[in-house]
Amino acid sequence: MANVVLPDAVLVKNYVGGDENALATLIERHQSKIYGFIYSKVMDRDVTEDIFQDTFIKVIKTLKTKNYNEEGKFLPWVMRISHNLIVDYFRKTKKMPFNRDTEEFSVFSLMTDNSPNIESKIITEQVEVDLQRLISELPDDQREVLVMRIYDDLSFKEIADLTGVSINTALGRMRYALMNLRKVIEKNQIILTN
Amino acid sequence: MAKLYSKKKKANPKMSPKKETVNFLLNYSKALSITKVGDLTFENIAN
């Protein structure tokens, strides 16, 4: 019972001083955390068992050679050793951790196809057709500026030169064109989103 | 057949190594003695 309240640093000191029971207490205290940590990475019971064992063999050797000097941080130190051994394991087997397709996790959540599917293609086409129809309803001067700006990608300076009006007039026509479009869209409750 | 929507737990929350592993480590620790002589380190395992 007295061992339960002893901090890790004291147990480590006792172990280095020759008290073998201190190691038993340390293992007992931290085994599930370390074991769980290793298992969460390798996902294999046998490998976990091996790495757990190797971790503590390193711990024992380091403590017995009296090379340990991180008093008070026993668990993070052991975790780091096990982490390094896990890295070694993956390096040795050249195996990357992989995700199995389970009920709550689909591998397709990792692999996505960013190209639009047939549904979104159809929707996009419909949106474009609707929008073109709306644009054709605009007054000529506004439609001209909007088409030049959005479809032909011309600057307002170029539009002004081509249509023979000032830049401000072109900007104003564009503004009214957009306002009129919004008005018609709102009035007719048209949904123009993909 | 009805589909079960209850979530499967991936791992037991309390995982611990086998008794044999822990016993091996404790026995290994008891058997191992390390002697340092200058820069040299000698590992002895008493069987």
gemmi code that builds the backbone of each chain (N, CA, C; Angstrom):
import gemmi

chains = {
    "A": [
        ("MET", (0.837, -1.208, 0.000), (0.000, 0.000, 0.000), (0.865, 1.248, 0.000)),
        ("ALA", (2.003, 1.135, 0.737), (2.890, 2.299, 0.821), (3.436, 2.657, -0.550)),
        ("ASN", (3.595, 1.631, -1.418), (4.147, 1.869, -2.744), (3.235, 2.730, -3.601)),
        ("VAL", (1.947, 2.642, -3.357), (0.979, 3.345, -4.191), (1.214, 4.852, -4.128)),
        ("VAL", (1.547, 5.337, -2.948), (1.715, 6.777, -2.802), (3.128, 7.250, -3.137)),
        ("LEU", (4.032, 6.310, -3.289), (5.404, 6.730, -3.601), (5.466, 7.297, -5.016)),
        ("PRO", (6.021, 8.483, -5.201), (6.133, 9.012, -6.567), (7.125, 8.210, -7.405)),
        ("ASP", (6.978, 8.343, -8.724), (7.843, 7.592, -9.636), (9.320, 7.820, -9.346)),
        ("ALA", (9.657, 9.085, -9.091), (11.065, 9.429, -8.897), (11.669, 8.633, -7.741)),
        ("VAL", (10.881, 8.456, -6.673), (11.366, 7.712, -5.504), (11.519, 6.235, -5.855)),
        ("LEU", (10.524, 5.726, -6.590), (10.588, 4.317, -6.995), (11.804, 4.066, -7.887)),
        ("VAL", (12.051, 4.994, -8.799), (13.214, 4.849, -9.684), (14.488, 4.830, -8.843)),
        ("LYS", (14.552, 5.715, -7.885), (15.727, 5.802, -7.012), (15.907, 4.492, -6.233)),
        ("ASN", (14.777, 3.997, -5.700), (14.834, 2.740, -4.948), (15.297, 1.595, -5.841)),
        ("TYR", (14.772, 1.596, -7.087), (15.136, 0.517, -8.017), (16.617, 0.576, -8.337)),
        ("VAL", (17.103, 1.779, -8.609), (18.534, 1.934, -8.902), (19.346, 1.499, -7.677)),
        ("GLY", (18.772, 1.711, -6.502), (19.445, 1.302, -5.267), (19.340, -0.194, -4.984)),
        ("GLY", (18.622, -0.927, -5.835), (18.594, -2.383, -5.682), (17.240, -2.956, -5.295)),
        ("ASP", (16.244, -2.134, -5.151), (14.917, -2.634, -4.758), (14.143, -3.086, -5.998)),
        ("GLU", (14.111, -4.397, -6.234), (13.466, -4.938, -7.432), (11.950, -4.732, -7.413)),
        ("ASN", (11.380, -4.665, -6.213), (9.927, -4.482, -6.116), (9.488, -3.128, -6.675)),
        ("ALA", (10.402, -2.169, -6.625), (10.076, -0.835, -7.143), (9.750, -0.913, -8.629)),
        ("LEU", (10.496, -1.774, -9.354), (10.232, -1.921, -10.793), (8.850, -2.528, -11.012)),
        ("ALA", (8.534, -3.530, -10.188), (7.211, -4.158, -10.305), (6.117, -3.112, -10.125)),
        ("THR", (6.311, -2.224, -9.171), (5.309, -1.177, -8.926), (5.234, -0.214, -10.112)),
        ("LEU", (6.396, 0.148, -10.631), (6.413, 1.078, -11.776), (5.700, 0.466, -12.986)),
        ("ILE", (5.990, -0.800, -13.244), (5.344, -1.469, -14.387), (3.842, -1.553, -14.144)),
        ("GLU", (3.487, -1.977, -12.946), (2.069, -2.110, -12.578), (1.345, -0.777, -12.766)),
        ("ARG", (2.011, 0.296, -12.368), (1.378, 1.628, -12.399), (1.173, 2.130, -13.831)),
        ("HIS", (2.139, 1.874, -14.699), (2.090, 2.505, -16.028), (1.812, 1.550, -17.177)),
        ("GLN", (1.683, 0.266, -16.877), (1.602, -0.718, -17.965), (0.456, -0.445, -18.943)),
        ("SER", (-0.719, -0.102, -18.404), (-1.851, 0.029, -19.330), (-1.696, 1.249, -20.236)),
        ("LYS", (-1.116, 2.320, -19.694), (-0.912, 3.506, -20.532), (0.086, 3.229, -21.644)),
        ("ILE", (1.191, 2.599, -21.272), (2.242, 2.343, -22.257), (1.775, 1.304, -23.275)),
        ("TYR", (1.151, 0.264, -22.753), (0.665, -0.803, -23.634), (-0.389, -0.247, -24.605)),
        ("GLY", (-1.305, 0.537, -24.059), (-2.355, 1.136, -24.889), (-1.786, 2.064, -25.937)),
        ("PHE", (-0.763, 2.815, -25.546), (-0.113, 3.745, -26.479), (0.511, 2.987, -27.651)),
        ("ILE", (1.216, 1.897, -27.312), (1.868, 1.117, -28.375), (0.793, 0.480, -29.276)),
        ("TYR", (-0.230, -0.076, -28.620), (-1.269, -0.761, -29.400), (-1.993, 0.209, -30.340)),
        ("SER", (-2.184, 1.439, -29.867), (-2.886, 2.413, -30.706), (-2.107, 2.720, -31.982)),
        ("LYS", (-0.792, 2.468, -31.963), (0.016, 2.731, -33.154), (0.169, 1.502, -34.035)),
        ("VAL", (0.430, 0.355, -33.414), (0.737, -0.818, -34.245), (-0.483, -1.699, -34.504)),
        ("MET", (-1.502, -1.582, -33.660), (-2.753, -2.323, -33.815), (-2.538, -3.822, -33.967)),
        ("ASP", (-1.625, -4.344, -33.208), (-1.368, -5.774, -33.258), (-0.887, -6.209, -31.873)),
        ("ARG", (-1.603, -7.161, -31.304), (-1.324, -7.574, -29.923), (0.099, -8.106, -29.743)),
        ("ASP", (0.503, -8.972, -30.666), (1.816, -9.601, -30.505), (2.943, -8.594, -30.635)),
        ("VAL", (2.808, -7.710, -31.638), (3.842, -6.682, -31.832), (3.864, -5.753, -30.620)),
        ("THR", (2.681, -5.429, -30.120), (2.595, -4.569, -28.938), (3.341, -5.200, -27.766)),
        ("GLU", (3.105, -6.494, -27.608), (3.762, -7.225, -26.515), (5.284, -7.146, -26.669)),
        ("ASP", (5.763, -7.334, -27.894), (7.208, -7.282, -28.163), (7.776, -5.904, -27.867)),
        ("ILE", (7.082, -4.885, -28.369), (7.609, -3.524, -28.187), (7.555, -3.128, -26.712)),
        ("PHE", (6.495, -3.561, -26.034), (6.389, -3.286, -24.591), (7.583, -3.901, -23.856)),
        ("GLN", (7.875, -5.143, -24.222), (8.991, -5.840, -23.582), (10.316, -5.143, -23.882)),
        ("ASP", (10.542, -4.810, -25.147), (11.787, -4.141, -25.526), (11.927, -2.789, -24.831)),
        ("THR", (10.782, -2.103, -24.696), (10.806, -0.805, -24.022), (11.346, -0.967, -22.606)),
        ("PHE", (10.809, -1.935, -21.881), (11.232, -2.089, -20.488), (12.625, -2.680, -20.372)),
        ("ILE", (13.040, -3.451, -21.371), (14.427, -3.930, -21.343), (15.366, -2.723, -21.432)),
        ("LYS", (14.999, -1.764, -22.290), (15.811, -0.541, -22.397), (15.781, 0.231, -21.091)),
        ("VAL", (14.582, 0.314, -20.511), (14.425, 1.041, -19.250), (15.312, 0.413, -18.182)),
        ("ILE", (15.237, -0.914, -18.078), (16.017, -1.623, -17.056), (17.509, -1.381, -17.261)),
        ("LYS", (17.945, -1.529, -18.528), (19.372, -1.353, -18.813), (19.836, 0.054, -18.464)),
        ("THR", (19.019, 1.043, -18.882), (19.411, 2.432, -18.621), (19.468, 2.705, -17.122)),
        ("LEU", (18.473, 2.203, -16.413), (18.455, 2.450, -14.971), (19.620, 1.745, -14.283)),
        ("LYS", (19.913, 0.522, -14.742), (20.994, -0.237, -14.094), (22.372, 0.350, -14.396)),
        ("THR", (22.504, 0.972, -15.567), (23.796, 1.612, -15.846), (23.854, 2.999, -15.206)),
        ("LYS", (22.794, 3.348, -14.520), (22.700, 4.633, -13.791), (22.826, 5.822, -14.739)),
        ("ASN", (22.286, 5.635, -15.958), (22.320, 6.725, -16.936), (21.071, 7.596, -16.894)),
        ("TYR", (20.116, 7.190, -16.076), (18.838, 7.918, -16.054), (18.964, 9.164, -15.195)),
        ("ASN", (18.575, 10.300, -15.786), (18.666, 11.529, -14.987), (17.464, 12.439, -15.195)),
        ("GLU", (16.349, 11.825, -15.470), (15.154, 12.649, -15.691), (14.152, 12.445, -14.572)),
        ("GLU", (14.580, 12.614, -13.379), (13.715, 12.328, -12.238), (12.404, 13.095, -12.319)),
        ("GLY", (11.350, 12.377, -12.003), (10.029, 13.016, -11.996), (9.306, 12.926, -13.324)),
        ("LYS", (10.025, 12.470, -14.373), (9.376, 12.374, -15.680), (9.499, 10.952, -16.199)),
        ("PHE", (9.244, 10.023, -15.336), (9.445, 8.622, -15.718), (8.553, 8.206, -16.883)),
        ("LEU", (7.254, 8.463, -16.764), (6.320, 8.000, -17.799), (6.613, 8.615, -19.173)),
        ("PRO", (6.783, 9.956, -19.275), (7.112, 10.504, -20.604), (8.392, 9.923, -21.189)),
        ("TRP", (9.333, 9.637, -20.317), (10.601, 9.051, -20.789), (10.363, 7.657, -21.373)),
        ("VAL", (9.601, 6.851, -20.653), (9.296, 5.495, -21.137), (8.473, 5.566, -22.425)),
        ("MET", (7.542, 6.513, -22.461), (6.722, 6.682, -23.675), (7.599, 7.027, -24.869)),
        ("ARG", (8.609, 7.851, -24.633), (9.493, 8.241, -25.738), (10.283, 7.037, -26.240)),
        ("ILE", (10.728, 6.216, -25.295), (11.451, 4.997, -25.702), (10.531, 4.124, -26.553)),
        ("SER", (9.294, 3.950, -26.080), (8.390, 3.079, -26.843), (8.065, 3.703, -28.194)),
        ("HIS", (7.940, 5.025, -28.217), (7.679, 5.711, -29.493), (8.813, 5.446, -30.482)),
        ("ASN", (10.057, 5.556, -30.002), (11.205, 5.303, -30.879), (11.206, 3.861, -31.381)),
        ("LEU", (10.835, 2.939, -30.489), (10.803, 1.535, -30.911), (9.692, 1.290, -31.931)),
        ("ILE", (8.592, 2.011, -31.784), (7.502, 1.883, -32.761), (7.981, 2.371, -34.133)),
        ("VAL", (8.682, 3.502, -34.119), (9.232, 4.044, -35.377), (10.179, 3.025, -35.996)),
        ("ASP", (11.042, 2.433, -35.160), (11.972, 1.408, -35.646), (11.219, 0.242, -36.269)),
        ("TYR", (10.144, -0.158, -35.603), (9.356, -1.298, -36.098), (8.803, -1.006, -37.486)),
        ("PHE", (8.227, 0.194, -37.650), (7.648, 0.522, -38.958), (8.735, 0.661, -40.020)),
        ("ARG", (9.893, 1.174, -39.590), (10.988, 1.332, -40.537), (11.479, -0.038, -40.992)),
        ("LYS", (11.563, -0.947, -40.032), (12.063, -2.286, -40.334), (11.116, -3.034, -41.269)),
        ("THR", (9.845, -2.953, -40.966), (8.891, -3.711, -41.773), (8.441, -2.931, -42.998)),
        ("LYS", (8.909, -1.681, -43.084), (8.527, -0.806, -44.205), (7.027, -0.778, -44.391)),
        ("LYS", (6.352, -0.854, -43.270), (4.900, -0.939, -43.338), (4.323, 0.336, -42.748)),
        ("MET", (3.499, 0.958, -43.468), (2.848, 2.134, -42.924), (1.563, 1.679, -42.242)),
        ("PRO", (1.168, 2.360, -41.178), (-0.105, 1.975, -40.573), (-1.230, 2.189, -41.576)),
        ("PHE", (-2.084, 1.225, -41.675), (-3.157, 1.387, -42.652), (-4.507, 1.284, -41.966)),
        ("ASN", (-5.488, 1.813, -42.628), (-6.818, 1.839, -42.054), (-7.704, 0.815, -42.739)),
        ("ARG", (-8.276, -0.033, -41.921), (-9.197, -1.014, -42.466), (-10.569, -0.376, -42.646)),
        ("ASP", (-11.288, -0.930, -43.591), (-12.644, -0.464, -43.828), (-13.551, -1.087, -42.769)),
        ("THR", (-14.022, -0.298, -41.836), (-14.893, -0.840, -40.795), (-16.270, -0.206, -40.900)),
        ("GLU", (-17.131, -0.659, -40.016), (-18.517, -0.185, -40.046), (-18.595, 1.328, -39.860)),
        ("GLU", (-17.746, 1.834, -38.929), (-17.852, 3.266, -38.636), (-16.811, 4.103, -39.375)),
        ("PHE", (-15.969, 3.444, -40.132), (-14.933, 4.184, -40.840), (-14.769, 3.621, -42.243)),
        ("SER", (-14.942, 4.463, -43.216), (-14.788, 4.005, -44.580), (-13.487, 4.545, -45.147)),
        ("VAL", (-12.745, 3.702, -45.848), (-11.488, 4.176, -46.430), (-11.738, 5.282, -47.439)),
        ("PHE", (-12.963, 5.312, -47.961), (-13.253, 6.339, -48.966), (-13.346, 7.734, -48.358)),
        ("SER", (-13.383, 7.778, -47.017), (-13.343, 9.107, -46.406), (-11.943, 9.696, -46.515)),
        ("LEU", (-10.952, 8.836, -46.796), (-9.587, 9.338, -46.994), (-9.314, 9.626, -48.461)),
        ("MET", (-9.990, 8.870, -49.331), (-9.767, 9.048, -50.762), (-10.983, 9.759, -51.356)),
        ("THR", (-10.766, 10.926, -51.853), (-11.907, 11.626, -52.437), (-11.628, 11.926, -53.895)),
        ("ASP", (-12.692, 11.929, -54.649), (-12.596, 12.280, -56.061), (-13.142, 13.697, -56.193)),
        ("ASN", (-12.235, 14.608, -56.507), (-12.653, 16.010, -56.518), (-13.365, 16.433, -57.793)),
        ("SER", (-13.295, 15.583, -58.820), (-13.972, 15.971, -60.057), (-15.485, 15.895, -59.835)),
        ("PRO", (-16.217, 16.814, -60.448), (-17.654, 16.852, -60.184), (-18.350, 15.583, -60.669)),
        ("ASN", (-19.304, 15.138, -59.917), (-20.029, 13.950, -60.342), (-21.113, 14.356, -61.338)),
        ("ILE", (-21.812, 13.381, -61.851), (-22.777, 13.645, -62.927), (-23.882, 14.578, -62.459)),
        ("GLU", (-24.276, 14.426, -61.186), (-25.350, 15.260, -60.647), (-24.929, 16.726, -60.612)),
        ("SER", (-23.716, 16.961, -60.069), (-23.304, 18.365, -59.961), (-23.022, 18.963, -61.340)),
        ("LYS", (-22.625, 18.092, -62.299), (-22.424, 18.589, -63.665), (-23.750, 19.085, -64.245)),
        ("ILE", (-24.796, 18.265, -64.049), (-26.122, 18.639, -64.570), (-26.599, 19.929, -63.908)),
        ("ILE", (-26.387, 19.999, -62.581), (-26.822, 21.203, -61.852), (-26.089, 22.433, -62.386)),
        ("THR", (-24.769, 22.285, -62.566), (-23.987, 23.417, -63.077), (-24.514, 23.867, -64.437)),
        ("GLU", (-24.774, 22.885, -65.298), (-25.297, 23.215, -66.629), (-26.619, 23.969, -66.527)),
        ("GLN", (-27.496, 23.477, -65.655), (-28.803, 24.121, -65.497), (-28.658, 25.541, -64.982)),
        ("VAL", (-27.740, 25.692, -64.004), (-27.512, 27.024, -63.436), (-27.029, 27.976, -64.530)),
        ("GLU", (-26.117, 27.473, -65.370), (-25.582, 28.323, -66.427), (-26.654, 28.717, -67.448)),
        ("VAL", (-27.501, 27.737, -67.775), (-28.584, 28.020, -68.724), (-29.542, 29.063, -68.140)),
        ("ASP", (-29.911, 28.849, -66.865), (-30.817, 29.795, -66.200), (-30.218, 31.191, -66.178)),
        ("LEU", (-28.939, 31.233, -65.853), (-28.274, 32.533, -65.729), (-28.216, 33.246, -67.079)),
        ("GLN", (-27.943, 32.473, -68.126), (-27.875, 33.081, -69.452), (-29.238, 33.648, -69.862)),
        ("ARG", (-30.286, 32.905, -69.473), (-31.629, 33.393, -69.807), (-31.904, 34.712, -69.068)),
        ("LEU", (-31.485, 34.751, -67.816), (-31.683, 35.972, -67.025), (-30.911, 37.145, -67.607)),
        ("ILE", (-29.681, 36.847, -68.039), (-28.840, 37.915, -68.597), (-29.461, 38.462, -69.885)),
        ("SER", (-30.050, 37.548, -70.674), (-30.647, 38.000, -71.941), (-31.841, 38.921, -71.726)),
        ("GLU", (-32.411, 38.873, -70.525), (-33.545, 39.741, -70.204), (-33.108, 41.161, -69.823)),
        ("LEU", (-31.786, 41.327, -69.571), (-31.291, 42.640, -69.128), (-31.359, 43.662, -70.264)),
        ("PRO", (-31.435, 44.958, -69.915), (-31.337, 45.980, -70.963), (-30.015, 45.853, -71.721)),
        ("ASP", (-30.038, 46.232, -72.992), (-28.874, 46.000, -73.863), (-27.565, 46.538, -73.304)),
        ("ASP", (-27.599, 47.830, -72.833), (-26.337, 48.430, -72.394), (-25.761, 47.713, -71.176)),
        ("GLN", (-26.646, 47.286, -70.274), (-26.172, 46.568, -69.080), (-25.660, 45.167, -69.450)),
        ("ARG", (-26.405, 44.486, -70.300), (-26.003, 43.137, -70.706), (-24.643, 43.159, -71.389)),
        ("GLU", (-24.440, 44.167, -72.225), (-23.187, 44.285, -72.980), (-21.987, 44.377, -72.019)),
        ("VAL", (-22.116, 45.256, -71.015), (-21.010, 45.431, -70.061), (-20.781, 44.148, -69.261)),
        ("LEU", (-21.876, 43.553, -68.794), (-21.747, 42.337, -67.964), (-21.083, 41.198, -68.742)),
        ("VAL", (-21.514, 41.013, -69.985), (-20.931, 39.932, -70.799), (-19.452, 40.182, -71.051)),
        ("MET", (-19.121, 41.437, -71.353), (-17.712, 41.756, -71.615), (-16.851, 41.525, -70.369)),
        ("ARG", (-17.407, 41.900, -69.215), (-16.620, 41.798, -67.990), (-16.496, 40.336, -67.527)),
        ("ILE", (-17.632, 39.634, -67.445), (-17.636, 38.284, -66.855), (-17.230, 37.214, -67.865)),
        ("TYR", (-17.815, 37.254, -69.068), (-17.559, 36.168, -70.029), (-16.306, 36.432, -70.866)),
        ("ASP", (-16.102, 37.693, -71.248), (-14.928, 37.976, -72.080), (-13.718, 38.399, -71.253)),
        ("ASP", (-13.932, 38.595, -69.957), (-12.862, 38.925, -69.019), (-12.117, 40.204, -69.400)),
        ("LEU", (-12.853, 41.196, -69.859), (-12.219, 42.473, -70.215), (-12.189, 43.385, -68.994)),
        ("SER", (-11.225, 44.312, -68.964), (-11.183, 45.278, -67.864), (-12.207, 46.379, -68.145)),
        ("PHE", (-12.544, 47.138, -67.098), (-13.512, 48.220, -67.313), (-12.958, 49.296, -68.243)),
        ("LYS", (-11.651, 49.422, -68.243), (-11.019, 50.387, -69.150), (-11.265, 49.958, -70.598)),
        ("GLU", (-11.056, 48.672, -70.856), (-11.266, 48.136, -72.211), (-12.737, 48.235, -72.604)),
        ("ILE", (-13.614, 47.921, -71.623), (-15.052, 47.986, -71.911), (-15.445, 49.424, -72.260)),
        ("ALA", (-14.900, 50.355, -71.473), (-15.211, 51.773, -71.716), (-14.767, 52.178, -73.111)),
        ("ASP", (-13.557, 51.764, -73.506), (-13.043, 52.093, -74.836), (-13.906, 51.485, -75.939)),
        ("LEU", (-14.262, 50.197, -75.750), (-15.015, 49.493, -76.786), (-16.433, 50.031, -76.953)),
        ("THR", (-17.043, 50.412, -75.814), (-18.438, 50.855, -75.912), (-18.546, 52.372, -76.092)),
        ("GLY", (-17.421, 53.050, -75.976), (-17.429, 54.494, -76.190), (-18.055, 55.274, -75.046)),
        ("VAL", (-17.967, 54.726, -73.841), (-18.464, 55.482, -72.679), (-17.328, 55.618, -71.666)),
        ("SER", (-17.569, 56.409, -70.614), (-16.521, 56.552, -69.604), (-16.471, 55.290, -68.713)),
        ("ILE", (-15.349, 55.163, -68.001), (-15.210, 54.002, -67.098), (-16.329, 54.009, -66.065)),
        ("ASN", (-16.634, 55.211, -65.529), (-17.679, 55.308, -64.518), (-19.039, 54.839, -65.026)),
        ("THR", (-19.317, 55.166, -66.265), (-20.592, 54.717, -66.846), (-20.615, 53.197, -66.960)),
        ("ALA", (-19.468, 52.647, -67.419), (-19.382, 51.181, -67.535), (-19.575, 50.527, -66.175)),
        ("LEU", (-18.900, 51.112, -65.166), (-19.046, 50.567, -63.803), (-20.489, 50.638, -63.329)),
        ("GLY", (-21.130, 51.785, -63.608), (-22.528, 51.962, -63.210), (-23.426, 50.967, -63.888)),
        ("ARG", (-23.191, 50.715, -65.198), (-24.024, 49.738, -65.915), (-23.856, 48.332, -65.340)),
        ("MET", (-22.603, 48.025, -64.994), (-22.328, 46.716, -64.391), (-23.092, 46.589, -63.070)),
        ("ARG", (-23.028, 47.685, -62.290), (-23.696, 47.677, -60.984), (-25.204, 47.465, -61.153)),
        ("TYR", (-25.800, 48.194, -62.093), (-27.242, 48.045, -62.314), (-27.579, 46.666, -62.872)),
        ("ALA", (-26.684, 46.152, -63.713), (-26.920, 44.812, -64.264), (-27.005, 43.784, -63.143)),
        ("LEU", (-26.029, 43.873, -62.196), (-26.021, 42.917, -61.079), (-27.234, 43.105, -60.183)),
        ("MET", (-27.591, 44.395, -59.945), (-28.757, 44.658, -59.103), (-30.022, 44.092, -59.734)),
        ("ASN", (-30.161, 44.316, -61.051), (-31.346, 43.806, -61.747), (-31.408, 42.284, -61.709)),
        ("LEU", (-30.227, 41.670, -61.891), (-30.195, 40.204, -61.837), (-30.659, 39.715, -60.478)),
        ("ARG", (-30.116, 40.354, -59.421), (-30.496, 39.940, -58.051), (-31.997, 40.097, -57.832)),
        ("LYS", (-32.506, 41.215, -58.362), (-33.940, 41.481, -58.180), (-34.776, 40.374, -58.827)),
        ("VAL", (-34.418, 40.040, -60.063), (-35.183, 39.005, -60.780), (-35.048, 37.659, -60.074)),
        ("ILE", (-33.826, 37.365, -59.606), (-33.584, 36.080, -58.927), (-34.441, 35.994, -57.659)),
        ("GLU", (-34.443, 37.097, -56.896), (-35.224, 37.100, -55.650), (-36.722, 36.994, -55.937)),
        ("LYS", (-37.157, 37.758, -56.937), (-38.581, 37.805, -57.257), (-39.099, 36.435, -57.689)),
        ("ASN", (-38.292, 35.750, -58.471), (-38.753, 34.456, -58.994), (-38.257, 33.272, -58.161)),
        ("GLN", (-37.610, 33.596, -57.057), (-37.118, 32.533, -56.152), (-36.261, 31.512, -56.898)),
        ("ILE", (-35.363, 32.016, -57.717), (-34.513, 31.100, -58.483), (-33.299, 30.717, -57.630)),
        ("ILE", (-33.041, 29.442, -57.593), (-31.865, 29.007, -56.818), (-30.724, 28.759, -57.790)),
        ("LEU", (-29.688, 29.550, -57.640), (-28.559, 29.437, -58.561), (-27.312, 28.943, -57.830)),
        ("THR", (-27.485, 27.920, -57.052), (-26.299, 27.376, -56.372), (-26.133, 25.932, -56.748)),
        ("ASN", (-24.895, 25.502, -56.703), (-24.608, 24.117, -57.069), (-24.683, 23.240, -55.829)),
    ],
    "B": [
        ("MET", (-32.240, -8.565, -42.264), (-31.783, -8.525, -40.877), (-31.522, -7.089, -40.434)),
        ("ALA", (-31.899, -6.803, -39.207), (-31.747, -5.433, -38.719), (-30.278, -5.047, -38.640)),
        ("LYS", (-30.024, -3.828, -39.027), (-28.640, -3.355, -38.980), (-28.356, -2.815, -37.585)),
        ("LEU", (-27.207, -3.156, -37.088), (-26.859, -2.671, -35.747), (-26.108, -1.352, -35.873)),
        ("TYR", (-26.623, -0.351, -35.221), (-25.972, 0.953, -35.322), (-25.111, 1.270, -34.110)),
        ("SER", (-25.115, 0.354, -33.146), (-24.287, 0.626, -31.961), (-22.826, 0.617, -32.375)),
        ("LYS", (-22.076, 1.524, -31.763), (-20.685, 1.648, -32.187), (-19.822, 0.592, -31.531)),
        ("LYS", (-18.981, -0.004, -32.384), (-18.051, -0.983, -31.849), (-16.879, -0.238, -31.234)),
        ("LYS", (-16.431, -0.712, -30.103), (-15.258, -0.070, -29.515), (-14.016, -0.646, -30.181)),
        ("LYS", (-13.089, 0.236, -30.525), (-11.916, -0.220, -31.253), (-10.989, -1.034, -30.353)),
        ("ALA", (-10.848, -0.616, -29.123), (-9.951, -1.318, -28.221), (-10.482, -1.217, -26.807)),
        ("ASN", (-10.072, -2.159, -25.997), (-10.463, -2.074, -24.597), (-9.833, -0.841, -23.983)),
        ("PRO", (-10.565, -0.121, -23.169), (-9.963, 1.057, -22.566), (-8.798, 0.696, -21.654)),
        ("LYS", (-8.935, -0.448, -20.979), (-7.841, -0.864, -20.086), (-7.105, -2.007, -20.749)),
        ("MET", (-5.956, -1.723, -21.316), (-5.188, -2.786, -21.936), (-3.945, -3.007, -21.103)),
        ("SER", (-3.613, -4.244, -20.948), (-2.383, -4.498, -20.199), (-1.639, -5.670, -20.814)),
        ("PRO", (-0.349, -5.694, -20.621), (0.437, -6.776, -21.214), (0.151, -8.102, -20.525)),
        ("LYS", (0.602, -9.165, -21.179), (0.411, -10.504, -20.595), (1.224, -10.622, -19.311)),
        ("LYS", (0.748, -11.479, -18.426), (1.462, -11.719, -17.155), (2.884, -12.216, -17.429)),
        ("GLU", (2.995, -13.081, -18.471), (4.318, -13.656, -18.771), (5.320, -12.574, -19.129)),
        ("THR", (4.828, -11.570, -19.894), (5.731, -10.494, -20.306), (6.257, -9.744, -19.088)),
        ("VAL", (5.336, -9.410, -18.187), (5.739, -8.664, -16.993), (6.676, -9.516, -16.138)),
        ("ASN", (6.338, -10.801, -15.990), (7.204, -11.685, -15.202), (8.590, -11.811, -15.822)),
        ("PHE", (8.604, -11.902, -17.156), (9.891, -11.989, -17.834), (10.736, -10.759, -17.516)),
        ("LEU", (10.091, -9.590, -17.587), (10.821, -8.344, -17.343), (11.356, -8.291, -15.911)),
        ("LEU", (10.530, -8.713, -14.973), (10.958, -8.681, -13.567), (12.119, -9.657, -13.334)),
        ("ASN", (12.008, -10.842, -13.954), (13.093, -11.824, -13.799), (14.361, -11.359, -14.503)),
        ("TYR", (14.157, -10.742, -15.682), (15.310, -10.218, -16.425), (16.030, -9.167, -15.591)),
        ("SER", (15.227, -8.319, -14.973), (15.793, -7.257, -14.150), (16.591, -7.834, -12.978)),
        ("LYS", (16.025, -8.908, -12.392), (16.713, -9.518, -11.245), (18.028, -10.176, -11.687)),
        ("ALA", (17.989, -10.769, -12.896), (19.156, -11.518, -13.351), (20.261, -10.625, -13.896)),
        ("LEU", (19.860, -9.434, -14.340), (20.836, -8.569, -15.016), (21.654, -7.759, -14.012)),
        ("SER", (22.945, -7.838, -14.208), (23.782, -6.915, -13.426), (24.735, -6.223, -14.397)),
        ("ILE", (24.850, -4.951, -14.247), (25.692, -4.175, -15.165), (26.836, -3.571, -14.376)),
        ("THR", (28.029, -3.819, -14.866), (29.211, -3.289, -14.189), (29.910, -2.318, -15.120)),
        ("LYS", (30.248, -1.200, -14.577), (30.963, -0.201, -15.379), (32.405, -0.151, -14.905)),
        ("VAL", (33.288, -0.327, -15.864), (34.704, -0.192, -15.528), (35.280, 0.832, -16.494)),
        ("GLY", (35.548, 1.970, -15.990), (36.034, 3.050, -16.849), (35.001, 3.368, -17.902)),
        ("ASP", (35.422, 3.249, -19.196), (34.485, 3.512, -20.285), (33.715, 2.262, -20.689)),
        ("LEU", (34.112, 1.131, -20.120), (33.500, -0.131, -20.540), (32.316, -0.495, -19.656)),
        ("THR", (31.329, -1.107, -20.304), (30.154, -1.554, -19.559), (29.994, -3.056, -19.762)),
        ("PHE", (29.901, -3.783, -18.665), (29.718, -5.232, -18.765), (28.323, -5.612, -18.332)),
        ("GLU", (27.671, -6.352, -19.205), (26.327, -6.830, -18.851), (26.417, -8.304, -18.489)),
        ("ASN", (25.892, -8.649, -17.339), (25.909, -10.058, -16.901), (24.492, -10.524, -16.649)),
        ("ILE", (24.179, -11.658, -17.223), (22.867, -12.215, -16.923), (23.073, -13.511, -16.147)),
        ("ALA", (22.655, -13.512, -14.897), (22.792, -14.702, -14.055), (21.610, -15.615, -14.306)),
        ("ASN", (21.938, -16.834, -14.698), (20.831, -17.753, -14.973), (20.560, -18.640, -13.771)),
    ],
}
model = gemmi.Model(1)
for chain_id, residues in chains.items():
    chain = gemmi.Chain(chain_id)
    for i, (resn, *xyz) in enumerate(residues, 1):
        res = gemmi.Residue()
        res.name, res.seqid = resn, gemmi.SeqId(i, " ")
        for name, pos in zip(("N", "CA", "C"), xyz):
            atom = gemmi.Atom()
            atom.name, atom.element = name, gemmi.Element(name[0])
            atom.pos, atom.b_iso = gemmi.Position(*pos), 0.0
            res.add_atom(atom)
        chain.add_residue(res)
    model.add_chain(chain)
structure = gemmi.Structure()
structure.add_model(model)
structure.setup_entities()
